[in-house]
């Protein structure tokens, strides 16, 4: 899918220090071009597919990224059918060691709640975490339920039946969304829990973020969850959510960044952090990083070097694209740490002798 950057709202934000690149990065155009393949997270797809255009033009690296969902992305990179995988659910250290994968975050964004409620103005519906959980548990079945009405005084809510749209495939976006619900609802945590696939209580399923967005768009009375870029691209009605500080907020780049302000990104923890329901008056409550997975034994291959250069370009030159799509990059120090810990020929030799 070609992402139309002009379709996204322009932000009055300064793109951080593209002129002062974190890495000294030069394309070796005298070398033969290389093609790399990636697969996984639909959350990450808009960024990787948009980066691929200038990377091909400037570096001679062809990038084919398939948006197949986080679970499939993990499976494909472990099977060595792609050069890198992508997942919004980070893998455990034990699984990474067993599969000999290097895991690192690339960008952050928000999972947003979208609705199709004719007559309710865009961006005005208020929901909190408990009510959202009840909508997906099936204990709130109509939109004019008193619990929703109490959050929206003066709003004429329809008496339509609630149709809860969810992912039908193994999904990192589902993992992020259900993890948030376990943060805010003990009932959800005890009955359903968090996962890339859970036992949904009715509703309808779509494959990929784009599939959920399409179902919400065509189904009056529906509610769904998608990565922010898909909501913006499809002009969906995004609900305001009550955040950790008790403030109803709309998603924003500032809100995504605020959620990660206190995050401790550590290589020895495989850069896994919890960005859900974080403090801050403008903090968006459902924020996640998306992670890349790189086979360690491929680092000396042309494709492995191509993967390195693709992400190095994204870190040093991709932020303008990120922000136009509705993502934010990692802090420069974290990007530098990721590249400093990138597997090398020497680290590969050392691991083989252990």
N, C-alpha and C positions, 0 to 999 in steps of 0.2 A: 504493500500500500504506500502510495506517495503522500506524505503529510503536507498539507497546505498551511504553511506558517502564517500566511496572511489571514487565515480564518480565526486566528487566536487574538484575543484582546492585547493591545500593546500595553506594556507596563512601563511606568516611569521609574525605571530602576537603572542603575549603572552596572554594566557588565564588568565583573571584577577582572582587572589587570590582564587582559589578553595580550597587551603589548609587553608585559613583563611575564613571559611564560615561565611556568614552573620548571619546565625541562628545556634544555637546548635540543631542539628537535629539527632535524633536516631530513628531507626525503632523499633516498639513494636512488635517484631515477635512472642511473646507469645500469642498475640491476634489472633483471627481468621482472615483470609484474607478477604478483601472486594473488591467488583467490583464496579467501577463507570463508568458512561456513559457521554459522551460529544458529542456535535454536533455543526456544524456551519462552520465558515470560512475555505475555502480551502487554504487561505494565511497561516493560522496557522498550517494546518494539518501536514506538514513535521516535525515540531518541536514536537508537542504533540504526534504524533505517534512514533517518535524516543525516546522521553523521556520515553514512556510507557514501553519500554523493560527493562531498568535498574530499574525503579520504581517497576515493577513486581518482578524482581529478588531480589532486596534489601529490599523492604518494604512489599511485599506480597499483593500489591494493583493491581488488574487487571483494565486496562484502555481500554475502547472501545470508540474510537473517530471517528465519522462519518463526512466526509467532504461533507457537503450538501449545503454550502453557508451561508453567514452571515444572510440573511433575514430568512431563515429556522431555523438557529440556535437560533435567537431571539425568533421566534415563539415557538420552542420546549421547551426552558427553561421557557418561560412564562406559557406554558401548563403543566409544571412539568413532561414531558416525558423523560427528561435527567437530570443528576445531575449538569451539567454546560453547558452553551452556549458559543459560541465564535463569535465575530463580529469585522470586521475592521471598521465599522461605529459605533462610540460610541452612546449609547442611551442618551437621554436627562435626566436631573435630575427628571423632572416630570414623565416621563415614568418609570424610575427606582424606584421611590417612589411608584408609583401605582402598579407595579409588584413585589415590595419588593425584589429587586435584588442589589447585591453588584458588582460594575463594577471596573475593574482595568486592566491596560496594562500588557502584559507579555514579549513580545520581539518586536523588530523593524526590518524592512527590507525595501527593495525598490521594487516598481512596475517598471518593465523594459519594453521597447518597443522592440519587436522582429519582424524580417522580413524574408521572404523567397524570396531572390533575387539572382538567379543563376548568377554567375560571379562577384558579389560584395563580396569582402573578408570579413570574419567574423570580426565584431567589428569596421568596418571602416565607415559605413554610418553615416552622420551627420544630425541631425534634431533639430529644435528648437520648442518651444511650439506653436507658431502661425501656423507653417507648419503642425505640428502634428494635431492641431485642424482642419485645412482645409482638411487633409486626412480623418478624421472621419466625417466631415460635408459633404463630397462628392464634395467639390469645387475644389479639386485637384484629378484628376481621372487617371492620368498616371504617372509612375515613372520617366520619363524623363522630367517632367514639369520644366520649367525654375526656379521656386521657390525652388525646391529641388536641381536642378543642381547648383544654386548659392551657396548653402551650401556645395556642394561637387565638387569643381573645379578639373578637371582632372580625375574624376571617370566616367567610361562608364556605365551610368544608362540605364537599359532596357526600352523599350517602352511598357512594360506590363501594363495592366489595374490594378489599385489598388483594392485589395479585403480587406476591413477593417473587421477584425475578432473581435467580441465583446462577452461579456457574454450574454447567453440567460436566465440565472437565476438571482434572486435577489442576488447581489454580493457586498461585501465590497470592493473587488478589483476594481470593476467598480466605486464605490463611491469615492475611493481614486483617480483613474485615471481621472474621470470627474471633481472632485474638483480641481485637478491640472489644467485642461483645463480652468476652470472658473477663475483661478488665472491669466492665461497668455493670455486669449482671451476674449475680451468684446463681440465679435460676438457669441462665444460659450455660454458665460454666459447668454446672452439675448435670444438666440434661443433654447438652449437645457438644460443647467444648469447641476447641480450635483445630483446624486442619485444612489441608488443601481440598479434601472432599469430606463432607460431613453429612449426617442424615437430615436433610432439609425437611421441614414440616409443610409439605405441599408447595404451592406456587408453580413456577415454570423455570426451566433451565436453558441457558444459552451458552454456546461455546465461545470462549475468548471474551475479552472486554468488549470487542466490537459486536459480538453476538448478544450480550446483555444489553448494550446500548440500543441495538436495533429492536429488541423485544420491548424495552421500555417505551421507545418512541412510537411503537405501533399498538400499544396496549393501554387504553384508558384505565385508570385506577391502579396502575402498577407502580412499584417501587423497586429500585435496583441499586447496585453498587458497582462503580467502575473507577478506573484511574482517571484523574482529572482531565488529561488530554482528550480522552474519548468523550467526556461530557461536553467539553468546549467545542470539539470538532463537530459534534452532532447537535449542538445548540439545545442541550437538555436542560430541564428545570432542576437546578441544584438546591437541595434543602440546606438551611442553616442548621448547624449542630451546636449544642451546648458543650463548651469545652471544660477542661479541668477547673478553670477559675470561675465557672458558672456563667460565662458570657456566650450568647449566641453569636456565632461567627460564620462568615462565608469563607470558602477556601481562597488562599492567596499565597504567593511566593513567600511573603514575609511570614505568614503563618506556618508554612512548611519549614522554613529556616529556623524559626523560633523553637519548634519542637525538637530540633537537634542541637540546640545551643549548649546543653550540658552533656552531650553524648561523649563517651570515652571509647574512641575507635582504637583497638589494639590488635596488632598482628598476631600476638599469641592467643587471642580469642577469636581469630579468623574474622575480625572486624564486625562481629555481630553486636547489635545494639537494639534496645527497645525504644522506639520513638512514639509509642501510643499514649494518648491521654496525658501529655506533658504539660506542666504549668506554663502560664503566660497568657496575658489578656487577649492576645491575637492568635495564640497557638491553635492550629488546626488539630483536632483530636485523633485523626486517623492518618498518620504519616508513616512512610516506610522507605527504606533504601531498597534498591534492587541490586542483586549480586551477580557477578560473572564467575564462571567456573572454568578454569584452564587446566588441561592435562599437563602435569609436570614433565613427563617424558617427551613432550612435543616442543619444548622451548628451543631446542637447537635446530629444529626443522624450519624450512622456509615459511610454512603456515604458522608455526609457533611464533616466529619473529613478526609475521604479519599481524597476528593477534596482539602482540605487545605494542606494535606501532599504532594499531587502530585505537587502542585504549589510551595510549600516550597522547595521541592527537586529540581525542575526546577530552582528556583532562586539561590540556594546555590551550585548546582552541574551541572547544565545544560549548562553552557556557552561553554564548549568545543564542545558539540553537536551543539549548536546554530551556532557557527562560521563555523564549517565544512559544515553546510547546507546553509550558506549565510545569517545568521541573527546576530543581536547583542542584547545583553541583556540590561536591564535598568540599570542606575546607581545604585550602591549598596544602597545608601541612599533612593532612591525611592522604591526599593524592600523592604527595612526595614519598610518604612512608610506604604506600602500596607499591610504587615503582621501585623503591629501594629494596623491598622484600621479594621482588619478582624472581621466580626460580631461574637459576643460571646453569650453565654447563658444569660449573664446579659443584654447585649444590646438588645437581643430579648425580654426579659421580659419587659424592659423599653418601647420598641416600642409598645408592646401589651397593655400597660396601658394608652397610650396616646389617 
